[in-house]
Amino acid sequence: MQASIKEGVADADGLPKDKRIPAIITVVLAVAIAVMDGSIANLALPSIAVDMHATGSEAIWIINSYQIAMAVCLLPLASLGEVIGYRRIYLIGLVMFTVASLACALSDTMLQLSLARVLQGIGAAGILSVNTALIRFIYPSRLLGRAIGYNALVAGTATALGPTIAGVILHFASWHWLFLINIPLGIISLAIGYNALPYNTLSERKYDKMSAALCMLFVGLLLYTVDAVGHMQGWDIALMCGVLTAVALTALLRLQSKSAPMLPLDLLRIPLFALSIGTSFCSFAAQTATFVMLPFMLQNHLGMSAAHSGLVLTAWPIAVALTAVFAGKLSDRVSAGLLGGIGLGIMTLGLLALLTVDKSTADITMALQLAVCGIGFGLFQSPNNRTMISAAPRSRTGAASGMLGTGRLVGQTVGASVVALVLDLAAAPYTVVLWCAIVLAGMACIVSLSRIRYHPK
């Protein structure tokens, strides 16, 4: 009971101005290392495989174990945050992520490293499941869009700089330092966050462990089913996984709480929230499909080196990061449906322009086309995140934050699976993937514009 009273003390419309800066520093620093760790290990896979005498398919689990663990834990940890406090989930997640980073660096077998990455993914889920919820309690409502814009700036910059930082580290040191670098950053974030992060009013309900387990099973099976279809592992396997996914979903819907469901159907009944989830899913699927396909096109079709193509591709995330802050500020005054519709329309035009790329296309032209896509995506992302969080009741902010991350990850999984499927089946795969991305971005644009009528007056 005492904990509930303490948690409720700071549940006002944001922290005082002098306390916002250390709190937001903690949030964005932890988000930066969690987001960066999702991609920073990619560049080191060949080195790790050689060092541990592993095959390429075994090394892929260094990436998969992190992503899957994070995806399946987002909604259960977001729901737990409503019961025990968002700051507690965040700090525990940060501790787990930091300790797991040390375990990754000390691993000397592929099994040890994969298990350490699972723990690291769970820690990242603790950070990312409630980070947007914490932002709602750090900043007042009138500045919420600006704060989410800062968060998107950091996440976009971390995404853009991840491969570059990994390349620099691997040039001077072994792959172990890709994980060791997280430790001082995690400790700094913990030291600041312990005193700076706000409290929130706790829910009086008990945490539903059975629903949490079913939710994790459902999300894991859903992602595996999508991946199985994309990689053509056999329609019998895909069908079996699809049936098991449906069974897990049915059990979850029957057993979960009606007042605060683990799979937040109460939030999906809010038209503005549901449309924003749909917009997020389609747009992230479009972005991921394009981003996964482009390295193949630039290197295999156009003959660029890995470093050359990586430099050209950086134009997209940099444009997203720079646009996100402006879009976040604007979303405090302008409908997210309108901003998102304009942004996704711009992204669609950028994707159409990429259809013209061939061996004669200059690097600067290609970078500008990618930047147009990034500007469009940046105009959509921050306003959409702000709308999803503000559309939910304050008592369900954790569920909204978890749903935001889950929608993004499912969209990214679908986008990557589209590329895998098209690369195996299509005669002109790069063009087909781009057209798929164009259709998805166009759908996201239409769904976003349909939100205008629900924008609060």
DOVEXRO-177808 format. One line per field, with one value per residue (C-alpha): residue number from 1; residue in three letters; x, y, z. Coordinates in Angstrom, 3 decimals. Layout:
DOVEXRO-177808
resi	[NUM, ...]
resn	[ALA, ...]
X	[X, ...]
Y	[Y, ...]
Z	[Z, ...]
//
This chain:
DOVEXRO-177808
resi	[1, 2, 3, 4, 5, 6, 7, 8, 9, 10, 11, 12, 13, 14, 15, 16, 17, 18, 19, 20, 21, 22, 23, 24, 25, 26, 27, 28, 29, 30, 31, 32, 33, 34, 35, 36, 37, 38, 39, 40, 41, 42, 43, 44, 45, 46, 47, 48, 49, 50, 51, 52, 53, 54, 55, 56, 57, 58, 59, 60, 61, 62, 63, 64, 65, 66, 67, 68, 69, 70, 71, 72, 73, 74, 75, 76, 77, 78, 79, 80, 81, 82, 83, 84, 85, 86, 87, 88, 89, 90, 91, 92, 93, 94, 95, 96, 97, 98, 99, 100, 101, 102, 103, 104, 105, 106, 107, 108, 109, 110, 111, 112, 113, 114, 115, 116, 117, 118, 119, 120, 121, 122, 123, 124, 125, 126, 127, 128, 129, 130, 131, 132, 133, 134, 135, 136, 137, 138, 139, 140, 141, 142, 143, 144, 145, 146, 147, 148, 149, 150, 151, 152, 153, 154, 155, 156, 157, 158, 159, 160, 161, 162, 163, 164, 165, 166, 167, 168, 169, 170, 171, 172, 173, 174, 175, 176, 177, 178, 179, 180, 181, 182, 183, 184, 185, 186, 187, 188, 189, 190, 191, 192, 193, 194, 195, 196, 197, 198, 199, 200, 201, 202, 203, 204, 205, 206, 207, 208, 209, 210, 211, 212, 213, 214, 215, 216, 217, 218, 219, 220, 221, 222, 223, 224, 225, 226, 227, 228, 229, 230, 231, 232, 233, 234, 235, 236, 237, 238, 239, 240, 241, 242, 243, 244, 245, 246, 247, 248, 249, 250, 251, 252, 253, 254, 255, 256, 257, 258, 259, 260, 261, 262, 263, 264, 265, 266, 267, 268, 269, 270, 271, 272, 273, 274, 275, 276, 277, 278, 279, 280, 281, 282, 283, 284, 285, 286, 287, 288, 289, 290, 291, 292, 293, 294, 295, 296, 297, 298, 299, 300, 301, 302, 303, 304, 305, 306, 307, 308, 309, 310, 311, 312, 313, 314, 315, 316, 317, 318, 319, 320, 321, 322, 323, 324, 325, 326, 327, 328, 329, 330, 331, 332, 333, 334, 335, 336, 337, 338, 339, 340, 341, 342, 343, 344, 345, 346, 347, 348, 349, 350, 351, 352, 353, 354, 355, 356, 357, 358, 359, 360, 361, 362, 363, 364, 365, 366, 367, 368, 369, 370, 371, 372, 373, 374, 375, 376, 377, 378, 379, 380, 381, 382, 383, 384, 385, 386, 387, 388, 389, 390, 391, 392, 393, 394, 395, 396, 397, 398, 399, 400, 401, 402, 403, 404, 405, 406, 407, 408, 409, 410, 411, 412, 413, 414, 415, 416, 417, 418, 419, 420, 421, 422, 423, 424, 425, 426, 427, 428, 429, 430, 431, 432, 433, 434, 435, 436, 437, 438, 439, 440, 441, 442, 443, 444, 445, 446, 447, 448, 449, 450, 451, 452, 453, 454, 455, 456, 457]
resn	[MET, GLN, ALA, SER, ILE, LYS, GLU, GLY, VAL, ALA, ASP, ALA, ASP, GLY, LEU, PRO, LYS, ASP, LYS, ARG, ILE, PRO, ALA, ILE, ILE, THR, VAL, VAL, LEU, ALA, VAL, ALA, ILE, ALA, VAL, MET, ASP, GLY, SER, ILE, ALA, ASN, LEU, ALA, LEU, PRO, SER, ILE, ALA, VAL, ASP, MET, HIS, ALA, THR, GLY, SER, GLU, ALA, ILE, TRP, ILE, ILE, ASN, SER, TYR, GLN, ILE, ALA, MET, ALA, VAL, CYS, LEU, LEU, PRO, LEU, ALA, SER, LEU, GLY, GLU, VAL, ILE, GLY, TYR, ARG, ARG, ILE, TYR, LEU, ILE, GLY, LEU, VAL, MET, PHE, THR, VAL, ALA, SER, LEU, ALA, CYS, ALA, LEU, SER, ASP, THR, MET, LEU, GLN, LEU, SER, LEU, ALA, ARG, VAL, LEU, GLN, GLY, ILE, GLY, ALA, ALA, GLY, ILE, LEU, SER, VAL, ASN, THR, ALA, LEU, ILE, ARG, PHE, ILE, TYR, PRO, SER, ARG, LEU, LEU, GLY, ARG, ALA, ILE, GLY, TYR, ASN, ALA, LEU, VAL, ALA, GLY, THR, ALA, THR, ALA, LEU, GLY, PRO, THR, ILE, ALA, GLY, VAL, ILE, LEU, HIS, PHE, ALA, SER, TRP, HIS, TRP, LEU, PHE, LEU, ILE, ASN, ILE, PRO, LEU, GLY, ILE, ILE, SER, LEU, ALA, ILE, GLY, TYR, ASN, ALA, LEU, PRO, TYR, ASN, THR, LEU, SER, GLU, ARG, LYS, TYR, ASP, LYS, MET, SER, ALA, ALA, LEU, CYS, MET, LEU, PHE, VAL, GLY, LEU, LEU, LEU, TYR, THR, VAL, ASP, ALA, VAL, GLY, HIS, MET, GLN, GLY, TRP, ASP, ILE, ALA, LEU, MET, CYS, GLY, VAL, LEU, THR, ALA, VAL, ALA, LEU, THR, ALA, LEU, LEU, ARG, LEU, GLN, SER, LYS, SER, ALA, PRO, MET, LEU, PRO, LEU, ASP, LEU, LEU, ARG, ILE, PRO, LEU, PHE, ALA, LEU, SER, ILE, GLY, THR, SER, PHE, CYS, SER, PHE, ALA, ALA, GLN, THR, ALA, THR, PHE, VAL, MET, LEU, PRO, PHE, MET, LEU, GLN, ASN, HIS, LEU, GLY, MET, SER, ALA, ALA, HIS, SER, GLY, LEU, VAL, LEU, THR, ALA, TRP, PRO, ILE, ALA, VAL, ALA, LEU, THR, ALA, VAL, PHE, ALA, GLY, LYS, LEU, SER, ASP, ARG, VAL, SER, ALA, GLY, LEU, LEU, GLY, GLY, ILE, GLY, LEU, GLY, ILE, MET, THR, LEU, GLY, LEU, LEU, ALA, LEU, LEU, THR, VAL, ASP, LYS, SER, THR, ALA, ASP, ILE, THR, MET, ALA, LEU, GLN, LEU, ALA, VAL, CYS, GLY, ILE, GLY, PHE, GLY, LEU, PHE, GLN, SER, PRO, ASN, ASN, ARG, THR, MET, ILE, SER, ALA, ALA, PRO, ARG, SER, ARG, THR, GLY, ALA, ALA, SER, GLY, MET, LEU, GLY, THR, GLY, ARG, LEU, VAL, GLY, GLN, THR, VAL, GLY, ALA, SER, VAL, VAL, ALA, LEU, VAL, LEU, ASP, LEU, ALA, ALA, ALA, PRO, TYR, THR, VAL, VAL, LEU, TRP, CYS, ALA, ILE, VAL, LEU, ALA, GLY, MET, ALA, CYS, ILE, VAL, SER, LEU, SER, ARG, ILE, ARG, TYR, HIS, PRO, LYS]
X	[0.000, 2.818, 4.345, 1.061, 0.935, 4.532, 3.957, 0.973, 2.774, 4.424, 1.485, 0.930, 1.026, 4.770, 7.774, 8.929, 11.107, 14.401, 13.790, 12.817, 16.344, 17.966, 14.853, 14.769, 18.559, 18.056, 15.243, 16.951, 20.358, 18.874, 16.738, 19.834, 21.823, 18.788, 17.971, 21.603, 22.142, 19.418, 21.644, 25.188, 25.967, 25.020, 28.355, 30.241, 28.433, 31.189, 33.886, 31.878, 31.122, 34.823, 35.873, 33.359, 33.678, 29.990, 28.083, 26.348, 22.898, 23.988, 25.377, 22.028, 20.632, 22.748, 20.298, 17.144, 17.415, 17.594, 14.709, 12.380, 12.980, 12.300, 9.162, 7.454, 8.115, 6.938, 3.217, 3.592, 6.205, 4.152, 1.182, 3.385, 4.500, 0.919, 0.925, 4.391, 5.389, 6.943, 10.173, 10.686, 10.274, 12.593, 15.347, 15.144, 15.269, 18.293, 20.096, 19.345, 20.471, 23.757, 24.545, 23.601, 25.968, 28.811, 27.660, 27.700, 31.274, 32.428, 30.751, 33.038, 30.453, 27.570, 25.071, 26.319, 26.210, 22.699, 21.384, 23.031, 21.369, 17.997, 18.563, 19.687, 16.499, 14.341, 16.211, 15.670, 11.951, 11.881, 13.346, 11.333, 7.979, 7.552, 9.856, 7.044, 4.828, 7.551, 7.812, 4.104, 4.856, 8.059, 6.633, 3.312, 0.659, 1.268, 4.912, 4.360, 4.886, 8.174, 9.431, 8.506, 10.293, 13.479, 13.085, 12.655, 15.716, 17.868, 16.450, 16.928, 20.466, 21.322, 19.984, 21.998, 25.227, 25.003, 26.856, 29.415, 30.171, 30.391, 32.818, 35.080, 35.098, 35.847, 38.682, 40.492, 39.263, 37.511, 33.749, 33.551, 33.783, 30.482, 28.866, 31.342, 30.600, 27.049, 28.245, 29.437, 26.476, 24.071, 25.646, 25.444, 21.800, 21.030, 22.796, 20.818, 17.530, 17.283, 16.728, 15.266, 12.545, 8.959, 6.508, 3.016, -0.212, -0.320, -3.204, -4.931, -5.422, -3.277, -0.892, -2.340, 0.537, -1.458, -2.440, 1.181, 2.362, -0.335, 0.497, 4.173, 3.225, 0.863, 3.351, 6.190, 4.088, 2.794, 6.308, 7.506, 4.544, 5.259, 8.947, 8.134, 5.981, 8.622, 11.442, 9.290, 10.092, 7.192, 3.490, 2.839, 5.039, 3.498, -0.023, 0.726, 2.210, -0.796, -3.196, -1.182, -1.159, -4.963, -5.308, -3.035, -4.955, -8.326, -7.119, -5.686, -8.922, -10.967, -8.768, -7.406, -8.856, -11.785, -10.914, -7.178, -6.486, -2.925, -3.729, -5.274, -8.617, -9.948, -7.489, -8.205, -11.849, -10.705, -10.864, -7.950, -5.706, -6.704, -6.140, -2.761, -1.717, -2.766, -0.783, 2.274, 2.097, 1.849, 4.521, 7.094, 6.454, 7.095, 10.261, 11.701, 10.954, 12.805, 15.700, 16.243, 16.065, 18.265, 21.633, 20.982, 20.098, 23.006, 25.654, 24.454, 22.737, 24.595, 28.007, 28.611, 30.847, 29.319, 30.898, 29.752, 26.152, 26.091, 27.123, 24.393, 21.722, 22.573, 20.678, 17.336, 17.748, 19.508, 16.556, 14.153, 16.061, 16.279, 12.628, 11.305, 11.999, 10.289, 7.338, 7.091, 6.814, 4.283, 2.152, 1.399, -0.688, -1.563, -3.555, -1.351, -3.671, -2.827, 0.901, 1.145, -0.827, 1.446, 4.578, 3.539, 2.511, 6.034, 7.509, 5.422, 6.761, 10.325, 9.773, 8.379, 11.518, 13.686, 12.166, 14.272, 17.606, 20.077, 23.859, 23.996, 22.292, 24.632, 25.174, 23.874, 20.666, 20.129, 20.862, 18.356, 15.680, 16.354, 16.303, 12.852, 11.645, 13.231, 11.666, 8.261, 8.699, 9.958, 6.881, 4.701, 6.564, 6.608, 3.018, 1.781, 3.536, 2.186, -1.354, -1.177, -0.010, -2.367, -5.386, -5.088, -6.317, -3.441, -4.052, -3.449, -0.363, 1.812, -0.379, -0.319, 3.477, 3.789, 1.373, 3.391, 6.518, 4.687, 3.020, 6.409, 8.111, 5.307, 5.387, 9.151, 8.863, 6.251, 8.411, 11.479, 9.401, 8.065, 11.652, 12.578, 9.545, 10.006, 13.746, 12.926, 9.974, 10.193, 12.152, 12.711, 12.740, 13.961, 11.171, 8.550, 9.694, 9.605, 6.067, 5.036, 6.552, 4.802, 1.434, 2.021, 3.085, 0.073, -2.249, -0.645, -1.190, -4.912, -5.383, -3.548, -5.721, -8.843, -7.840, -8.405, -12.078, -11.098, -8.573, -9.598, -10.851]
Y	[0.000, 2.356, 1.765, 2.730, 6.006, 6.813, 5.999, 8.328, 11.386, 12.413, 11.485, 15.076, 16.595, 16.181, 16.860, 20.359, 21.928, 21.490, 17.737, 16.963, 17.106, 14.351, 12.184, 12.484, 11.920, 8.582, 7.587, 8.485, 7.073, 3.686, 3.720, 4.516, 1.493, -0.841, 0.231, 0.208, -3.287, -4.552, -3.931, -3.315, -7.037, -7.638, -6.416, -8.705, -11.944, -13.225, -12.516, -14.133, -17.199, -17.705, -17.092, -19.626, -22.140, -21.725, -21.800, -18.753, -20.147, -20.686, -17.147, -15.701, -16.697, -13.960, -11.572, -13.695, -14.513, -10.802, -9.763, -12.618, -12.219, -8.505, -8.916, -11.518, -9.581, -6.101, -6.395, -8.465, -6.054, -3.012, -4.483, -5.281, -1.637, -0.556, -2.776, -2.190, 1.111, 2.096, 3.327, -0.002, -1.975, 0.480, 0.294, -3.510, -3.808, -1.520, -3.557, -6.805, -5.315, -4.079, -7.365, -9.356, -7.190, -8.315, -11.926, -11.509, -10.203, -13.088, -15.809, -18.304, -20.587, -19.874, -21.306, -19.039, -15.983, -16.775, -17.263, -14.015, -12.275, -13.636, -11.989, -8.838, -8.881, -9.204, -6.241, -4.238, -5.094, -3.662, -0.431, -0.128, -1.365, 1.623, 4.323, 6.205, 5.770, 7.390, 10.291, 10.987, 11.425, 13.421, 16.121, 18.013, 17.173, 20.381, 19.335, 15.616, 15.691, 17.575, 15.041, 12.083, 13.868, 13.982, 10.265, 9.541, 11.695, 9.603, 6.285, 7.335, 8.548, 5.315, 3.316, 5.383, 5.285, 1.612, 0.114, 2.952, 2.529, -1.241, -0.780, 1.533, -0.813, -3.871, -2.010, -1.373, -4.178, -7.564, -8.107, -8.394, -4.599, -4.234, -5.440, -4.029, -0.498, -0.876, -1.297, 2.263, 3.733, 1.504, 2.419, 6.158, 5.825, 3.872, 6.380, 9.296, 7.448, 6.103, 9.615, 11.278, 9.020, 9.848, 7.650, 6.859, 5.753, 1.965, -0.198, -2.057, -5.197, -8.301, -9.188, -11.946, -14.409, -16.866, -14.129, -12.963, -16.475, -16.847, -13.413, -14.325, -17.617, -15.863, -13.167, -15.682, -18.033, -15.134, -13.910, -17.451, -18.064, -14.879, -15.794, -19.364, -18.076, -15.545, -18.077, -20.825, -23.371, -25.498, -24.781, -27.641, -25.928, -22.525, -23.967, -25.762, -22.582, -20.616, -23.031, -22.900, -19.083, -19.055, -21.445, -19.280, -16.137, -17.767, -18.906, -15.451, -13.675, -16.041, -15.890, -12.331, -9.638, -7.708, -4.440, -4.368, -7.028, -8.134, -7.829, -4.350, -4.771, -1.893, 0.438, -1.046, -0.054, 3.592, 4.498, 6.948, 4.391, 1.514, 3.573, 4.726, 1.094, 0.264, 3.212, 2.157, -1.474, -0.613, 2.097, 0.032, -2.926, -0.633, 0.852, -2.512, -4.182, -1.373, -1.309, -5.083, -5.166, -2.159, -3.659, -6.621, -4.276, -1.891, -4.586, -7.482, -5.569, -2.245, -3.587, -1.314, -2.362, -2.875, 0.346, 2.319, 1.094, 1.650, 5.269, 5.876, 4.206, 6.402, 9.259, 7.675, 7.325, 10.704, 12.349, 10.540, 11.704, 15.346, 15.516, 13.787, 16.703, 19.237, 16.868, 16.223, 19.932, 20.405, 17.489, 19.437, 21.783, 19.918, 16.708, 13.606, 12.260, 15.195, 15.229, 11.460, 11.506, 14.172, 12.388, 8.983, 10.545, 11.997, 8.598, 6.951, 9.439, 8.730, 4.984, 5.575, 7.579, 4.605, 2.598, 4.712, 3.744, 1.927, 1.695, 5.191, 6.852, 9.183, 8.577, 12.040, 11.411, 8.108, 9.645, 12.440, 9.905, 7.997, 11.260, 12.051, 8.675, 9.460, 12.929, 11.435, 8.705, 11.251, 13.440, 10.427, 8.743, 11.265, 12.525, 8.934, 7.903, 10.970, 10.200, 6.564, 7.533, 10.494, 8.574, 6.045, 6.754, 7.628, 4.411, 2.416, 4.307, 1.224, -0.920, 1.812, 2.009, -1.780, -1.876, 0.831, -1.327, -4.526, -2.962, -1.727, -5.121, -7.082, -4.624, -4.987, -8.797, -8.731, -6.356, -8.590, -11.674, -9.987, -9.518, -13.134, -14.439, -12.169, -12.890, -16.587, -16.292, -13.172, -12.792, -9.061, -9.098, -5.551, -3.965, -6.245, -5.427, -1.706, -2.000, -3.913, -1.135, 1.512, -0.211, -0.516, 3.148, 4.219, 2.205, 3.783, 7.233, 6.559, 5.141, 8.127, 10.653, 8.855, 9.866, 13.565, 13.344, 11.933, 14.688, 16.498, 20.019]
Z	[0.000, 0.881, -2.532, -4.187, -2.272, -3.187, -6.823, -6.930, -5.537, -8.815, -11.055, -12.266, -15.749, -16.182, -13.987, -12.988, -15.665, -13.780, -13.332, -16.924, -18.377, -16.246, -16.634, -20.428, -20.595, -18.830, -21.180, -24.448, -23.426, -22.566, -25.726, -27.800, -26.573, -26.788, -30.358, -31.450, -30.076, -32.365, -35.385, -34.183, -33.968, -37.622, -38.901, -36.517, -37.433, -39.748, -37.152, -34.347, -36.488, -37.284, -33.682, -32.337, -35.204, -36.037, -39.316, -40.744, -39.895, -36.278, -36.099, -37.225, -33.831, -32.278, -33.957, -33.783, -30.077, -29.214, -31.472, -30.499, -26.751, -27.016, -29.129, -26.931, -23.704, -24.751, -23.943, -20.717, -19.328, -20.338, -18.475, -15.459, -15.472, -14.786, -11.683, -10.172, -11.826, -15.130, -13.569, -11.810, -15.054, -16.811, -14.199, -13.869, -17.657, -17.773, -15.088, -16.956, -20.268, -18.749, -16.974, -20.093, -22.146, -19.877, -20.265, -24.067, -23.976, -21.758, -23.855, -25.563, -27.192, -29.540, -27.032, -24.245, -26.492, -27.772, -24.214, -23.117, -26.065, -24.889, -21.491, -23.261, -25.358, -22.234, -20.736, -23.921, -23.741, -20.220, -21.565, -24.770, -23.405, -21.085, -22.431, -24.186, -21.125, -18.990, -21.432, -20.858, -17.141, -17.685, -19.987, -19.758, -22.351, -24.294, -24.914, -25.393, -29.175, -28.787, -26.231, -28.434, -31.279, -29.197, -28.496, -32.219, -32.979, -30.646, -31.902, -35.534, -34.896, -33.063, -36.004, -38.476, -36.483, -35.417, -38.423, -38.400, -34.691, -35.142, -38.035, -36.013, -32.997, -35.134, -36.855, -33.562, -31.274, -31.133, -31.354, -27.551, -27.324, -29.188, -25.954, -23.420, -24.614, -23.248, -19.668, -18.860, -20.763, -18.829, -15.478, -16.266, -17.280, -14.090, -11.844, -13.294, -13.687, -10.134, -8.812, -11.911, -13.322, -12.284, -10.407, -11.612, -9.968, -9.703, -10.834, -7.986, -10.084, -9.709, -12.500, -14.706, -15.151, -17.254, -19.725, -19.818, -20.732, -23.407, -24.825, -25.109, -26.781, -29.203, -30.263, -30.604, -32.751, -34.842, -35.635, -36.375, -38.698, -40.647, -40.841, -41.953, -44.807, -45.861, -45.900, -47.464, -44.748, -45.978, -46.100, -43.660, -41.052, -41.753, -41.524, -38.260, -36.773, -37.997, -36.272, -33.032, -33.244, -33.578, -30.607, -28.438, -29.439, -28.663, -25.236, -24.514, -25.462, -23.285, -20.197, -20.108, -17.889, -19.349, -17.565, -18.373, -21.039, -21.815, -25.525, -25.223, -26.976, -24.857, -26.594, -30.026, -29.523, -29.550, -33.282, -33.148, -31.417, -33.720, -36.880, -35.550, -34.973, -38.532, -39.871, -37.850, -38.997, -42.720, -42.644, -40.717, -43.024, -46.018, -44.498, -43.447, -46.775, -48.550, -46.087, -46.184, -49.986, -50.783, -49.702, -52.035, -54.889, -54.349, -53.861, -56.035, -58.827, -58.938, -57.842, -54.835, -51.953, -48.493, -47.202, -50.256, -50.020, -46.249, -46.727, -49.313, -47.156, -44.168, -45.868, -44.912, -41.081, -40.837, -42.609, -40.245, -37.177, -38.287, -39.344, -36.222, -33.856, -36.148, -36.653, -32.912, -32.128, -34.913, -33.651, -30.461, -32.654, -35.875, -36.439, -36.580, -39.261, -41.528, -40.723, -41.104, -44.349, -45.831, -44.611, -45.899, -49.215, -49.474, -48.560, -51.300, -53.846, -52.678, -53.107, -56.598, -57.416, -56.343, -59.197, -61.572, -59.946, -62.198, -62.673, -64.162, -61.165, -59.267, -55.541, -54.653, -56.611, -54.859, -51.456, -52.115, -53.075, -49.856, -47.896, -49.334, -48.009, -44.625, -44.436, -45.172, -42.557, -40.003, -40.529, -39.719, -36.851, -33.988, -34.479, -34.732, -31.504, -29.720, -30.868, -29.743, -26.266, -25.773, -27.139, -24.298, -20.744, -18.400, -16.455, -19.689, -20.834, -20.310, -22.553, -25.225, -25.016, -25.312, -28.227, -29.983, -29.846, -30.754, -33.800, -34.968, -34.537, -36.234, -39.148, -39.416, -39.369, -42.139, -44.205, -43.880, -44.736, -47.875, -49.060, -48.285, -50.157, -53.196, -53.494, -53.805, -56.183, -58.351, -61.594, -60.901, -57.071, -56.421, -58.448, -56.899, -53.343, -54.103, -55.464, -52.320, -50.202, -52.312, -51.813, -48.045, -47.751, -49.807, -47.557, -44.492, -46.028, -46.574, -43.050, -41.562, -43.387, -42.164, -38.607, -39.230, -38.240, -34.834, -34.043, -30.829, -31.477]
//
